[in-house]
């Protein structure tokens, strides 16, 4: 995931948090899904047979993992997170992808400036 995408996701998340502050679960929506969150929860309960608490715990873990990974990527890209720490959080393959993207972007910009 590139730094531009992370920045957009972070901005969208902040906007959504402001909107959601005074809403209950039946009013919440997931911007990536046409279903309200309560309907997604009902769907998951019906399809998995798990209770609501188990689903919410899993969703919290998955969401926190995603947020940590996004933040680690952004910190690494910004240079405020060491490569070693980033590898611990994201894995060597993901760090290689980010470094390749950074080099490619730098090269593309340099070529564009030469035109």
PDB file as gemmi writes it, atoms N, CA and C in Angstrom:
CRYST1    1.000    1.000    1.000  90.00  90.00  90.00 P 1                      
ATOM      1  N   UNK A   1       0.852  -1.161   0.000  1.00  0.00           N  
ATOM      2  CA  UNK A   1       0.000   0.000   0.000  1.00  0.00           C  
ATOM      3  C   UNK A   1       0.897   1.223   0.000  1.00  0.00           C  
ATOM      4  N   UNK A   2       0.685   2.118  -0.925  1.00  0.00           N  
ATOM      5  CA  UNK A   2       1.506   3.313  -1.036  1.00  0.00           C  
ATOM      6  C   UNK A   2       1.147   4.355  -0.003  1.00  0.00           C  
ATOM      7  N   UNK A   3       2.062   5.307   0.178  1.00  0.00           N  
ATOM      8  CA  UNK A   3       1.824   6.327   1.196  1.00  0.00           C  
ATOM      9  C   UNK A   3       0.637   7.199   0.851  1.00  0.00           C  
ATOM     10  N   UNK A   4       0.358   7.428  -0.432  1.00  0.00           N  
ATOM     11  CA  UNK A   4      -0.813   8.232  -0.796  1.00  0.00           C  
ATOM     12  C   UNK A   4      -2.092   7.536  -0.358  1.00  0.00           C  
ATOM     13  N   UNK A   5      -2.154   6.219  -0.572  1.00  0.00           N  
ATOM     14  CA  UNK A   5      -3.344   5.471  -0.192  1.00  0.00           C  
ATOM     15  C   UNK A   5      -3.513   5.472   1.325  1.00  0.00           C  
ATOM     16  N   UNK A   6      -2.409   5.326   2.049  1.00  0.00           N  
ATOM     17  CA  UNK A   6      -2.480   5.351   3.511  1.00  0.00           C  
ATOM     18  C   UNK A   6      -2.968   6.706   3.989  1.00  0.00           C  
ATOM     19  N   UNK A   7      -2.465   7.771   3.367  1.00  0.00           N  
ATOM     20  CA  UNK A   7      -2.886   9.119   3.751  1.00  0.00           C  
ATOM     21  C   UNK A   7      -4.378   9.299   3.511  1.00  0.00           C  
ATOM     22  N   UNK A   8      -4.877   8.826   2.374  1.00  0.00           N  
ATOM     23  CA  UNK A   8      -6.307   8.928   2.063  1.00  0.00           C  
ATOM     24  C   UNK A   8      -7.115   8.111   3.058  1.00  0.00           C  
ATOM     25  N   UNK A   9      -6.662   6.886   3.358  1.00  0.00           N  
ATOM     26  CA  UNK A   9      -7.365   6.046   4.318  1.00  0.00           C  
ATOM     27  C   UNK A   9      -7.396   6.696   5.696  1.00  0.00           C  
ATOM     28  N   UNK A  10      -6.292   7.285   6.101  1.00  0.00           N  
ATOM     29  CA  UNK A  10      -6.227   7.950   7.398  1.00  0.00           C  
ATOM     30  C   UNK A  10      -7.188   9.131   7.439  1.00  0.00           C  
ATOM     31  N   UNK A  11      -7.218   9.914   6.379  1.00  0.00           N  
ATOM     32  CA  UNK A  11      -8.119  11.064   6.310  1.00  0.00           C  
ATOM     33  C   UNK A  11      -9.578  10.598   6.359  1.00  0.00           C  
ATOM     34  N   UNK A  12      -9.904   9.561   5.581  1.00  0.00           N  
ATOM     35  CA  UNK A  12     -11.273   9.046   5.574  1.00  0.00           C  
ATOM     36  C   UNK A  12     -11.658   8.500   6.943  1.00  0.00           C  
ATOM     37  N   UNK A  13     -10.726   7.826   7.596  1.00  0.00           N  
ATOM     38  CA  UNK A  13     -10.996   7.269   8.915  1.00  0.00           C  
ATOM     39  C   UNK A  13     -11.282   8.376   9.915  1.00  0.00           C  
ATOM     40  N   UNK A  14     -10.497   9.437   9.887  1.00  0.00           N  
ATOM     41  CA  UNK A  14     -10.729  10.565  10.798  1.00  0.00           C  
ATOM     42  C   UNK A  14     -12.104  11.183  10.551  1.00  0.00           C  
ATOM     43  N   UNK A  15     -12.468  11.356   9.274  1.00  0.00           N  
ATOM     44  CA  UNK A  15     -13.767  11.930   8.943  1.00  0.00           C  
ATOM     45  C   UNK A  15     -14.892  11.028   9.441  1.00  0.00           C  
ATOM     46  N   UNK A  16     -14.729   9.715   9.236  1.00  0.00           N  
ATOM     47  CA  UNK A  16     -15.756   8.767   9.650  1.00  0.00           C  
ATOM     48  C   UNK A  16     -15.889   8.767  11.175  1.00  0.00           C  
ATOM     49  N   UNK A  17     -14.775   8.866  11.896  1.00  0.00           N  
ATOM     50  CA  UNK A  17     -14.827   8.880  13.357  1.00  0.00           C  
ATOM     51  C   UNK A  17     -15.609  10.089  13.846  1.00  0.00           C  
ATOM     52  N   UNK A  18     -15.414  11.230  13.222  1.00  0.00           N  
ATOM     53  CA  UNK A  18     -16.159  12.425  13.615  1.00  0.00           C  
ATOM     54  C   UNK A  18     -17.657  12.217  13.402  1.00  0.00           C  
ATOM     55  N   UNK A  19     -18.017  11.591  12.281  1.00  0.00           N  
ATOM     56  CA  UNK A  19     -19.426  11.358  11.976  1.00  0.00           C  
ATOM     57  C   UNK A  19     -20.040  10.327  12.916  1.00  0.00           C  
ATOM     58  N   UNK A  20     -19.253   9.349  13.352  1.00  0.00           N  
ATOM     59  CA  UNK A  20     -19.773   8.231  14.126  1.00  0.00           C  
ATOM     60  C   UNK A  20     -19.839   8.497  15.623  1.00  0.00           C  
ATOM     61  N   UNK A  21     -19.285   9.591  16.088  1.00  0.00           N  
ATOM     62  CA  UNK A  21     -19.194   9.834  17.524  1.00  0.00           C  
ATOM     63  C   UNK A  21     -20.542   9.756  18.229  1.00  0.00           C  
ATOM     64  N   UNK A  22     -21.591  10.250  17.604  1.00  0.00           N  
ATOM     65  CA  UNK A  22     -22.894  10.304  18.257  1.00  0.00           C  
ATOM     66  C   UNK A  22     -23.888   9.289  17.701  1.00  0.00           C  
ATOM     67  N   UNK A  23     -23.398   8.238  17.053  1.00  0.00           N  
ATOM     68  CA  UNK A  23     -24.290   7.251  16.458  1.00  0.00           C  
ATOM     69  C   UNK A  23     -24.247   5.952  17.258  1.00  0.00           C  
ATOM     70  N   UNK A  24     -25.334   5.170  17.174  1.00  0.00           N  
ATOM     71  CA  UNK A  24     -25.289   3.842  17.771  1.00  0.00           C  
ATOM     72  C   UNK A  24     -25.002   2.815  16.675  1.00  0.00           C  
ATOM     73  N   UNK A  25     -24.855   1.556  17.053  1.00  0.00           N  
ATOM     74  CA  UNK A  25     -24.422   0.539  16.090  1.00  0.00           C  
ATOM     75  C   UNK A  25     -25.403   0.370  14.930  1.00  0.00           C  
ATOM     76  N   UNK A  26     -26.672   0.631  15.146  1.00  0.00           N  
ATOM     77  CA  UNK A  26     -27.654   0.473  14.074  1.00  0.00           C  
ATOM     78  C   UNK A  26     -27.568   1.583  13.030  1.00  0.00           C  
ATOM     79  N   UNK A  27     -26.912   2.669  13.358  1.00  0.00           N  
ATOM     80  CA  UNK A  27     -26.747   3.773  12.425  1.00  0.00           C  
ATOM     81  C   UNK A  27     -25.395   3.750  11.725  1.00  0.00           C  
ATOM     82  N   UNK A  28     -24.449   2.985  12.241  1.00  0.00           N  
ATOM     83  CA  UNK A  28     -23.107   2.961  11.676  1.00  0.00           C  
ATOM     84  C   UNK A  28     -23.086   2.264  10.326  1.00  0.00           C  
ATOM     85  N   UNK A  29     -22.264   2.757   9.440  1.00  0.00           N  
ATOM     86  CA  UNK A  29     -22.090   2.118   8.144  1.00  0.00           C  
ATOM     87  C   UNK A  29     -20.611   1.910   7.884  1.00  0.00           C  
ATOM     88  N   UNK A  30     -20.332   0.926   7.078  1.00  0.00           N  
ATOM     89  CA  UNK A  30     -18.971   0.640   6.637  1.00  0.00           C  
ATOM     90  C   UNK A  30     -18.843   1.234   5.245  1.00  0.00           C  
ATOM     91  N   UNK A  31     -17.920   2.159   5.007  1.00  0.00           N  
ATOM     92  CA  UNK A  31     -17.817   2.797   3.693  1.00  0.00           C  
ATOM     93  C   UNK A  31     -17.443   1.823   2.581  1.00  0.00           C  
ATOM     94  N   UNK A  32     -16.897   0.671   2.948  1.00  0.00           N  
ATOM     95  CA  UNK A  32     -16.523  -0.321   1.946  1.00  0.00           C  
ATOM     96  C   UNK A  32     -17.625  -1.339   1.702  1.00  0.00           C  
ATOM     97  N   UNK A  33     -18.756  -1.186   2.357  1.00  0.00           N  
ATOM     98  CA  UNK A  33     -19.854  -2.135   2.228  1.00  0.00           C  
ATOM     99  C   UNK A  33     -21.171  -1.377   2.086  1.00  0.00           C  
ATOM    100  N   UNK A  34     -22.079  -1.905   1.268  1.00  0.00           N  
ATOM    101  CA  UNK A  34     -23.386  -1.253   1.137  1.00  0.00           C  
ATOM    102  C   UNK A  34     -24.286  -1.513   2.342  1.00  0.00           C  
ATOM    103  N   UNK A  35     -23.891  -2.425   3.245  1.00  0.00           N  
ATOM    104  CA  UNK A  35     -24.717  -2.779   4.393  1.00  0.00           C  
ATOM    105  C   UNK A  35     -24.345  -1.968   5.628  1.00  0.00           C  
ATOM    106  N   UNK A  36     -25.336  -1.582   6.435  1.00  0.00           N  
ATOM    107  CA  UNK A  36     -25.015  -0.991   7.736  1.00  0.00           C  
ATOM    108  C   UNK A  36     -24.278  -2.027   8.592  1.00  0.00           C  
ATOM    109  N   UNK A  37     -23.501  -1.576   9.548  1.00  0.00           N  
ATOM    110  CA  UNK A  37     -22.710  -2.479  10.380  1.00  0.00           C  
ATOM    111  C   UNK A  37     -23.595  -3.488  11.108  1.00  0.00           C  
ATOM    112  N   UNK A  38     -24.755  -3.069  11.585  1.00  0.00           N  
ATOM    113  CA  UNK A  38     -25.653  -4.001  12.278  1.00  0.00           C  
ATOM    114  C   UNK A  38     -26.070  -5.134  11.348  1.00  0.00           C  
ATOM    115  N   UNK A  39     -26.317  -4.829  10.071  1.00  0.00           N  
ATOM    116  CA  UNK A  39     -26.684  -5.867   9.102  1.00  0.00           C  
ATOM    117  C   UNK A  39     -25.503  -6.787   8.815  1.00  0.00           C  
ATOM    118  N   UNK A  40     -24.300  -6.230   8.762  1.00  0.00           N  
ATOM    119  CA  UNK A  40     -23.110  -7.062   8.573  1.00  0.00           C  
ATOM    120  C   UNK A  40     -22.946  -8.014   9.752  1.00  0.00           C  
ATOM    121  N   UNK A  41     -23.171  -7.495  10.956  1.00  0.00           N  
ATOM    122  CA  UNK A  41     -23.058  -8.313  12.158  1.00  0.00           C  
ATOM    123  C   UNK A  41     -24.098  -9.437  12.149  1.00  0.00           C  
ATOM    124  N   UNK A  42     -25.320  -9.111  11.781  1.00  0.00           N  
ATOM    125  CA  UNK A  42     -26.371 -10.123  11.684  1.00  0.00           C  
ATOM    126  C   UNK A  42     -26.007 -11.182  10.652  1.00  0.00           C  
ATOM    127  N   UNK A  43     -25.518 -10.752   9.505  1.00  0.00           N  
ATOM    128  CA  UNK A  43     -25.096 -11.683   8.452  1.00  0.00           C  
ATOM    129  C   UNK A  43     -24.020 -12.632   8.975  1.00  0.00           C  
ATOM    130  N   UNK A  44     -23.008 -12.076   9.635  1.00  0.00           N  
ATOM    131  CA  UNK A  44     -21.925 -12.906  10.165  1.00  0.00           C  
ATOM    132  C   UNK A  44     -22.434 -13.888  11.216  1.00  0.00           C  
ATOM    133  N   UNK A  45     -23.326 -13.443  12.086  1.00  0.00           N  
ATOM    134  CA  UNK A  45     -23.902 -14.335  13.097  1.00  0.00           C  
ATOM    135  C   UNK A  45     -24.635 -15.490  12.438  1.00  0.00           C  
ATOM    136  N   UNK A  46     -25.445 -15.182  11.440  1.00  0.00           N  
ATOM    137  CA  UNK A  46     -26.228 -16.215  10.764  1.00  0.00           C  
ATOM    138  C   UNK A  46     -25.344 -17.197  10.002  1.00  0.00           C  
ATOM    139  N   UNK A  47     -24.341 -16.697   9.334  1.00  0.00           N  
ATOM    140  CA  UNK A  47     -23.518 -17.549   8.475  1.00  0.00           C  
ATOM    141  C   UNK A  47     -22.475 -18.357   9.235  1.00  0.00           C  
ATOM    142  N   UNK A  48     -22.004 -17.837  10.366  1.00  0.00           N  
ATOM    143  CA  UNK A  48     -20.942 -18.534  11.099  1.00  0.00           C  
ATOM    144  C   UNK A  48     -21.449 -19.284  12.314  1.00  0.00           C  
ATOM    145  N   UNK A  49     -22.611 -18.895  12.805  1.00  0.00           N  
ATOM    146  CA  UNK A  49     -23.125 -19.511  14.018  1.00  0.00           C  
ATOM    147  C   UNK A  49     -22.454 -18.995  15.280  1.00  0.00           C  
ATOM    148  N   UNK A  50     -21.586 -18.016  15.140  1.00  0.00           N  
ATOM    149  CA  UNK A  50     -20.912 -17.439  16.303  1.00  0.00           C  
ATOM    150  C   UNK A  50     -21.800 -16.386  16.944  1.00  0.00           C  
ATOM    151  N   UNK A  51     -21.580 -16.177  18.233  1.00  0.00           N  
ATOM    152  CA  UNK A  51     -22.355 -15.128  18.884  1.00  0.00           C  
ATOM    153  C   UNK A  51     -21.747 -13.757  18.587  1.00  0.00           C  
ATOM    154  N   UNK A  52     -22.538 -12.743  18.879  1.00  0.00           N  
ATOM    155  CA  UNK A  52     -22.146 -11.369  18.559  1.00  0.00           C  
ATOM    156  C   UNK A  52     -20.832 -10.971  19.229  1.00  0.00           C  
ATOM    157  N   UNK A  53     -20.652 -11.356  20.467  1.00  0.00           N  
ATOM    158  CA  UNK A  53     -19.433 -10.983  21.196  1.00  0.00           C  
ATOM    159  C   UNK A  53     -18.191 -11.561  20.530  1.00  0.00           C  
ATOM    160  N   UNK A  54     -18.252 -12.818  20.121  1.00  0.00           N  
ATOM    161  CA  UNK A  54     -17.097 -13.454  19.468  1.00  0.00           C  
ATOM    162  C   UNK A  54     -16.768 -12.755  18.157  1.00  0.00           C  
ATOM    163  N   UNK A  55     -17.801 -12.392  17.414  1.00  0.00           N  
ATOM    164  CA  UNK A  55     -17.588 -11.702  16.136  1.00  0.00           C  
ATOM    165  C   UNK A  55     -16.978 -10.326  16.377  1.00  0.00           C  
ATOM    166  N   UNK A  56     -17.486  -9.608  17.363  1.00  0.00           N  
ATOM    167  CA  UNK A  56     -16.960  -8.276  17.654  1.00  0.00           C  
ATOM    168  C   UNK A  56     -15.519  -8.334  18.163  1.00  0.00           C  
ATOM    169  N   UNK A  57     -15.188  -9.340  18.957  1.00  0.00           N  
ATOM    170  CA  UNK A  57     -13.805  -9.496  19.421  1.00  0.00           C  
ATOM    171  C   UNK A  57     -12.892  -9.746  18.232  1.00  0.00           C  
ATOM    172  N   UNK A  58     -13.310 -10.630  17.338  1.00  0.00           N  
ATOM    173  CA  UNK A  58     -12.506 -10.923  16.140  1.00  0.00           C  
ATOM    174  C   UNK A  58     -12.368  -9.668  15.277  1.00  0.00           C  
ATOM    175  N   UNK A  59     -13.465  -8.940  15.095  1.00  0.00           N  
ATOM    176  CA  UNK A  59     -13.427  -7.714  14.293  1.00  0.00           C  
ATOM    177  C   UNK A  59     -12.476  -6.693  14.914  1.00  0.00           C  
ATOM    178  N   UNK A  60     -12.479  -6.600  16.225  1.00  0.00           N  
ATOM    179  CA  UNK A  60     -11.580  -5.672  16.908  1.00  0.00           C  
ATOM    180  C   UNK A  60     -10.123  -6.064  16.673  1.00  0.00           C  
ATOM    181  N   UNK A  61      -9.829  -7.353  16.793  1.00  0.00           N  
ATOM    182  CA  UNK A  61      -8.453  -7.817  16.557  1.00  0.00           C  
ATOM    183  C   UNK A  61      -8.018  -7.558  15.119  1.00  0.00           C  
ATOM    184  N   UNK A  62      -8.888  -7.887  14.174  1.00  0.00           N  
ATOM    185  CA  UNK A  62      -8.559  -7.675  12.756  1.00  0.00           C  
ATOM    186  C   UNK A  62      -8.375  -6.187  12.472  1.00  0.00           C  
ATOM    187  N   UNK A  63      -9.271  -5.367  13.007  1.00  0.00           N  
ATOM    188  CA  UNK A  63      -9.186  -3.924  12.788  1.00  0.00           C  
ATOM    189  C   UNK A  63      -7.940  -3.312  13.405  1.00  0.00           C  
ATOM    190  N   UNK A  64      -7.612  -3.719  14.617  1.00  0.00           N  
ATOM    191  CA  UNK A  64      -6.404  -3.198  15.265  1.00  0.00           C  
ATOM    192  C   UNK A  64      -5.153  -3.629  14.516  1.00  0.00           C  
ATOM    193  N   UNK A  65      -5.139  -4.869  14.042  1.00  0.00           N  
ATOM    194  CA  UNK A  65      -3.998  -5.341  13.260  1.00  0.00           C  
ATOM    195  C   UNK A  65      -3.833  -4.492  12.004  1.00  0.00           C  
ATOM    196  N   UNK A  66      -4.936  -4.240  11.320  1.00  0.00           N  
ATOM    197  CA  UNK A  66      -4.884  -3.421  10.107  1.00  0.00           C  
ATOM    198  C   UNK A  66      -4.392  -2.007  10.416  1.00  0.00           C  
ATOM    199  N   UNK A  67      -4.924  -1.408  11.465  1.00  0.00           N  
ATOM    200  CA  UNK A  67      -4.503  -0.055  11.836  1.00  0.00           C  
ATOM    201  C   UNK A  67      -3.020  -0.012  12.201  1.00  0.00           C  
ATOM    202  N   UNK A  68      -2.546  -1.002  12.927  1.00  0.00           N  
ATOM    203  CA  UNK A  68      -1.120  -1.053  13.290  1.00  0.00           C  
ATOM    204  C   UNK A  68      -0.247  -1.202  12.056  1.00  0.00           C  
ATOM    205  N   UNK A  69      -0.661  -2.051  11.132  1.00  0.00           N  
ATOM    206  CA  UNK A  69       0.110  -2.258   9.908  1.00  0.00           C  
ATOM    207  C   UNK A  69       0.134  -0.975   9.069  1.00  0.00           C  
ATOM    208  N   UNK A  70      -1.011  -0.309   8.952  1.00  0.00           N  
ATOM    209  CA  UNK A  70      -1.062   0.939   8.187  1.00  0.00           C  
ATOM    210  C   UNK A  70      -0.165   1.993   8.821  1.00  0.00           C  
ATOM    211  N   UNK A  71      -0.215   2.105  10.136  1.00  0.00           N  
ATOM    212  CA  UNK A  71       0.618   3.083  10.826  1.00  0.00           C  
ATOM    213  C   UNK A  71       2.097   2.737  10.682  1.00  0.00           C  
ATOM    214  N   UNK A  72       2.441   1.467  10.816  1.00  0.00           N  
ATOM    215  CA  UNK A  72       3.837   1.051  10.661  1.00  0.00           C  
ATOM    216  C   UNK A  72       4.342   1.377   9.260  1.00  0.00           C  
ATOM    217  N   UNK A  73       3.505   1.146   8.244  1.00  0.00           N  
ATOM    218  CA  UNK A  73       3.891   1.494   6.874  1.00  0.00           C  
ATOM    219  C   UNK A  73       4.151   2.987   6.753  1.00  0.00           C  
ATOM    220  N   UNK A  74       3.232   3.780   7.277  1.00  0.00           N  
ATOM    221  CA  UNK A  74       3.371   5.230   7.170  1.00  0.00           C  
ATOM    222  C   UNK A  74       4.602   5.724   7.914  1.00  0.00           C  
ATOM    223  N   UNK A  75       4.832   5.215   9.099  1.00  0.00           N  
ATOM    224  CA  UNK A  75       6.008   5.622   9.873  1.00  0.00           C  
ATOM    225  C   UNK A  75       7.297   5.224   9.166  1.00  0.00           C  
ATOM    226  N   UNK A  76       7.317   4.044   8.567  1.00  0.00           N  
ATOM    227  CA  UNK A  76       8.500   3.604   7.828  1.00  0.00           C  
ATOM    228  C   UNK A  76       8.728   4.500   6.614  1.00  0.00           C  
ATOM    229  N   UNK A  77       7.667   4.796   5.888  1.00  0.00           N  
ATOM    230  CA  UNK A  77       7.770   5.657   4.706  1.00  0.00           C  
ATOM    231  C   UNK A  77       8.246   7.051   5.107  1.00  0.00           C  
ATOM    232  N   UNK A  78       7.748   7.550   6.231  1.00  0.00           N  
ATOM    233  CA  UNK A  78       8.141   8.880   6.712  1.00  0.00           C  
ATOM    234  C   UNK A  78       9.556   8.903   7.280  1.00  0.00           C  
ATOM    235  N   UNK A  79      10.132   7.739   7.510  1.00  0.00           N  
ATOM    236  CA  UNK A  79      11.480   7.662   8.051  1.00  0.00           C  
ATOM    237  C   UNK A  79      11.558   7.724   9.565  1.00  0.00           C  
ATOM    238  N   UNK A  80      10.422   7.648  10.236  1.00  0.00           N  
ATOM    239  CA  UNK A  80      10.433   7.723  11.698  1.00  0.00           C  
ATOM    240  C   UNK A  80      10.294   6.350  12.358  1.00  0.00           C  
ATOM    241  N   UNK A  81      10.414   5.292  11.565  1.00  0.00           N  
ATOM    242  CA  UNK A  81      10.324   3.915  12.045  1.00  0.00           C  
ATOM    243  C   UNK A  81      11.469   3.157  11.393  1.00  0.00           C  
ATOM    244  N   UNK A  82      12.321   2.547  12.175  1.00  0.00           N  
ATOM    245  CA  UNK A  82      13.491   1.869  11.610  1.00  0.00           C  
ATOM    246  C   UNK A  82      13.074   0.691  10.734  1.00  0.00           C  
ATOM    247  N   UNK A  83      13.965   0.336   9.827  1.00  0.00           N  
ATOM    248  CA  UNK A  83      13.696  -0.797   8.940  1.00  0.00           C  
ATOM    249  C   UNK A  83      13.505  -2.071   9.758  1.00  0.00           C  
ATOM    250  N   UNK A  84      14.321  -2.265  10.778  1.00  0.00           N  
ATOM    251  CA  UNK A  84      14.215  -3.467  11.613  1.00  0.00           C  
ATOM    252  C   UNK A  84      12.856  -3.557  12.305  1.00  0.00           C  
ATOM    253  N   UNK A  85      12.403  -2.445  12.869  1.00  0.00           N  
ATOM    254  CA  UNK A  85      11.087  -2.439  13.514  1.00  0.00           C  
ATOM    255  C   UNK A  85       9.986  -2.689  12.488  1.00  0.00           C  
ATOM    256  N   UNK A  86      10.116  -2.066  11.324  1.00  0.00           N  
ATOM    257  CA  UNK A  86       9.111  -2.246  10.274  1.00  0.00           C  
ATOM    258  C   UNK A  86       9.064  -3.696   9.809  1.00  0.00           C  
ATOM    259  N   UNK A  87      10.216  -4.329   9.681  1.00  0.00           N  
ATOM    260  CA  UNK A  87      10.251  -5.747   9.293  1.00  0.00           C  
ATOM    261  C   UNK A  87       9.569  -6.595  10.360  1.00  0.00           C  
ATOM    262  N   UNK A  88       9.782  -6.271  11.628  1.00  0.00           N  
ATOM    263  CA  UNK A  88       9.134  -7.019  12.708  1.00  0.00           C  
ATOM    264  C   UNK A  88       7.614  -6.937  12.620  1.00  0.00           C  
ATOM    265  N   UNK A  89       7.101  -5.775  12.255  1.00  0.00           N  
ATOM    266  CA  UNK A  89       5.650  -5.574  12.200  1.00  0.00           C  
ATOM    267  C   UNK A  89       5.064  -6.044  10.870  1.00  0.00           C  
ATOM    268  N   UNK A  90       5.727  -5.706   9.774  1.00  0.00           N  
ATOM    269  CA  UNK A  90       5.154  -5.913   8.443  1.00  0.00           C  
ATOM    270  C   UNK A  90       5.714  -7.110   7.687  1.00  0.00           C  
ATOM    271  N   UNK A  91       6.882  -7.557   8.064  1.00  0.00           N  
ATOM    272  CA  UNK A  91       7.530  -8.643   7.345  1.00  0.00           C  
ATOM    273  C   UNK A  91       8.468  -8.102   6.273  1.00  0.00           C  
ATOM    274  N   UNK A  92       9.486  -8.898   5.973  1.00  0.00           N  
ATOM    275  CA  UNK A  92      10.516  -8.473   5.020  1.00  0.00           C  
ATOM    276  C   UNK A  92       9.957  -8.275   3.616  1.00  0.00           C  
ATOM    277  N   UNK A  93       9.015  -9.119   3.204  1.00  0.00           N  
ATOM    278  CA  UNK A  93       8.453  -8.988   1.854  1.00  0.00           C  
ATOM    279  C   UNK A  93       7.750  -7.648   1.670  1.00  0.00           C  
ATOM    280  N   UNK A  94       6.946  -7.251   2.659  1.00  0.00           N  
ATOM    281  CA  UNK A  94       6.212  -5.983   2.540  1.00  0.00           C  
ATOM    282  C   UNK A  94       7.178  -4.799   2.536  1.00  0.00           C  
ATOM    283  N   UNK A  95       8.226  -4.867   3.345  1.00  0.00           N  
ATOM    284  CA  UNK A  95       9.211  -3.787   3.367  1.00  0.00           C  
ATOM    285  C   UNK A  95       9.916  -3.703   2.023  1.00  0.00           C  
ATOM    286  N   UNK A  96      10.224  -4.839   1.437  1.00  0.00           N  
ATOM    287  CA  UNK A  96      10.845  -4.843   0.101  1.00  0.00           C  
ATOM    288  C   UNK A  96       9.926  -4.199  -0.930  1.00  0.00           C  
ATOM    289  N   UNK A  97       8.630  -4.487  -0.849  1.00  0.00           N  
ATOM    290  CA  UNK A  97       7.661  -3.874  -1.766  1.00  0.00           C  
ATOM    291  C   UNK A  97       7.642  -2.358  -1.596  1.00  0.00           C  
ATOM    292  N   UNK A  98       7.624  -1.900  -0.361  1.00  0.00           N  
ATOM    293  CA  UNK A  98       7.600  -0.458  -0.091  1.00  0.00           C  
ATOM    294  C   UNK A  98       8.867   0.201  -0.612  1.00  0.00           C  
ATOM    295  N   UNK A  99      10.012  -0.406  -0.342  1.00  0.00           N  
ATOM    296  CA  UNK A  99      11.281   0.160  -0.804  1.00  0.00           C  
ATOM    297  C   UNK A  99      11.350   0.185  -2.327  1.00  0.00           C  
ATOM    298  N   UNK A 100      10.855  -0.852  -2.964  1.00  0.00           N  
ATOM    299  CA  UNK A 100      10.826  -0.882  -4.427  1.00  0.00           C  
ATOM    300  C   UNK A 100       9.932   0.247  -4.950  1.00  0.00           C  
ATOM    301  N   UNK A 101       8.761   0.408  -4.342  1.00  0.00           N  
ATOM    302  CA  UNK A 101       7.842   1.468  -4.767  1.00  0.00           C  
ATOM    303  C   UNK A 101       8.472   2.846  -4.578  1.00  0.00           C  
ATOM    304  N   UNK A 102       9.183   3.040  -3.470  1.00  0.00           N  
ATOM    305  CA  UNK A 102       9.841   4.326  -3.228  1.00  0.00           C  
ATOM    306  C   UNK A 102      10.908   4.601  -4.286  1.00  0.00           C  
ATOM    307  N   UNK A 103      11.722   3.597  -4.597  1.00  0.00           N  
ATOM    308  CA  UNK A 103      12.771   3.763  -5.608  1.00  0.00           C  
ATOM    309  C   UNK A 103      12.165   4.040  -6.976  1.00  0.00           C  
ATOM    310  N   UNK A 104      11.110   3.317  -7.306  1.00  0.00           N  
ATOM    311  CA  UNK A 104      10.452   3.502  -8.597  1.00  0.00           C  
ATOM    312  C   UNK A 104       9.846   4.893  -8.695  1.00  0.00           C  
ATOM    313  N   UNK A 105       9.194   5.334  -7.635  1.00  0.00           N  
ATOM    314  CA  UNK A 105       8.594   6.668  -7.621  1.00  0.00           C  
ATOM    315  C   UNK A 105       9.665   7.740  -7.770  1.00  0.00           C  
ATOM    316  N   UNK A 106      10.753   7.597  -7.039  1.00  0.00           N  
ATOM    317  CA  UNK A 106      11.859   8.555  -7.133  1.00  0.00           C  
ATOM    318  C   UNK A 106      12.413   8.600  -8.553  1.00  0.00           C  
ATOM    319  N   UNK A 107      12.586   7.441  -9.152  1.00  0.00           N  
ATOM    320  CA  UNK A 107      13.090   7.357 -10.525  1.00  0.00           C  
ATOM    321  C   UNK A 107      12.110   8.011 -11.503  1.00  0.00           C  
ATOM    322  N   UNK A 108      10.822   7.727 -11.343  1.00  0.00           N  
ATOM    323  CA  UNK A 108       9.807   8.314 -12.225  1.00  0.00           C  
ATOM    324  C   UNK A 108       9.777   9.836 -12.106  1.00  0.00           C  
ATOM    325  N   UNK A 109       9.887  10.335 -10.895  1.00  0.00           N  
ATOM    326  CA  UNK A 109       9.890  11.789 -10.693  1.00  0.00           C  
ATOM    327  C   UNK A 109      11.113  12.408 -11.354  1.00  0.00           C  
ATOM    328  N   UNK A 110      12.267  11.782 -11.167  1.00  0.00           N  
ATOM    329  CA  UNK A 110      13.500  12.298 -11.782  1.00  0.00           C  
ATOM    330  C   UNK A 110      13.380  12.318 -13.300  1.00  0.00           C  
ATOM    331  N   UNK A 111      12.823  11.263 -13.870  1.00  0.00           N  
ATOM    332  CA  UNK A 111      12.639  11.221 -15.323  1.00  0.00           C  
ATOM    333  C   UNK A 111      11.652  12.290 -15.771  1.00  0.00           C  
ATOM    334  N   UNK A 112      10.604  12.489 -14.995  1.00  0.00           N  
ATOM    335  CA  UNK A 112       9.615  13.503 -15.336  1.00  0.00           C  
ATOM    336  C   UNK A 112      10.193  14.908 -15.300  1.00  0.00           C  
ATOM    337  N   UNK A 113      11.081  15.155 -14.377  1.00  0.00           N  
ATOM    338  CA  UNK A 113      11.704  16.474 -14.272  1.00  0.00           C  
ATOM    339  C   UNK A 113      12.679  16.736 -15.411  1.00  0.00           C  
ATOM    340  N   UNK A 114      13.197  15.676 -16.009  1.00  0.00           N  
ATOM    341  CA  UNK A 114      14.140  15.824 -17.115  1.00  0.00           C  
ATOM    342  C   UNK A 114      13.443  16.165 -18.432  1.00  0.00           C  
ATOM    343  N   UNK A 115      12.144  15.960 -18.503  1.00  0.00           N  
ATOM    344  CA  UNK A 115      11.421  16.212 -19.759  1.00  0.00           C  
ATOM    345  C   UNK A 115      11.373  17.655 -20.127  1.00  0.00           C  
TER     346      UNK A 115                                                      
END                                                                             
